[in-house]
C-alpha cells in the first residue's frame, strides 16, 4: 500500500468509471474534508459527477461517494 507522505493517508484509486449511476463506495479516513475535496477534484478531472459526504460505516469514520452521472 502506498502512503501519501503529505497526508499520511493511503493513495486511493477511485472506481468512477466502473460505477453505475446511483452506485456508491466508502472510503475510511479521519481527514474527511480533505478527502471529499480530493474525490471531487478527481471526479471532475474525468468528467464524472459525484456527491461525497462525511459519514460512518460500521462505526468507521470516512466518506461515502455516489456517482450522479
N, C-alpha and C positions, 0 to 999 in steps of 0.2 A: 504494500500500500504506500502510495506517495503522499507525503505530508507537505503542505504549503508552509514554508518557514515563516512567512509574514503573519499568518493567522493561526498556525498550529493545528489547522483542520485538515482532514483528508482532501485530496484533489478529487473532485466528483466529475463523473461523466454523466451528462443528463440525457435521458432517453426520449427527448421530444419527438423525434421523427417516428418512433415506434408506438407512440400513444395515439389512441383514437380520441376524437373529441369527447370530452367529459371524463376521460381516464385521469387518474392521479397517482402520485407517488409521494413517499415520505422521506425526508432527509433528517436524520438525527443531528442536532447541532445545539450548542449553547449560545452561539452568536447568531440569533435568529434574524435580526435586522440586516446584518451584512450578507447573510446567505440569501435572503429574499432579494436583495439588490443584485447579487451575482446571478441568481436564476433569471431574473427579469432581463438583465443585460444580455445573457447568453441566448435566451429565447428570442429577443429582438434581433440578435445577430444572424439567426437562422430563419427570421421572418415567421415565427410561430407565436401566437398569442396564448399567454398563460396567466393564471392567477395564483398567487402564493400568499399563504397566511401562516403566522406563528401558531403552533398548536402542540398538543402532546398526543402520543400514541403509545398505548400500553405503559403509561407512566414515564415515557421517554420524551424529553423536550426536543422540539425540532420545528420543521415547517412542512406543510403539505402543499404540493403544486398540482394544479389542474390544468389540463390542456383545454383551451377555449376554441381554438380554430387552427 
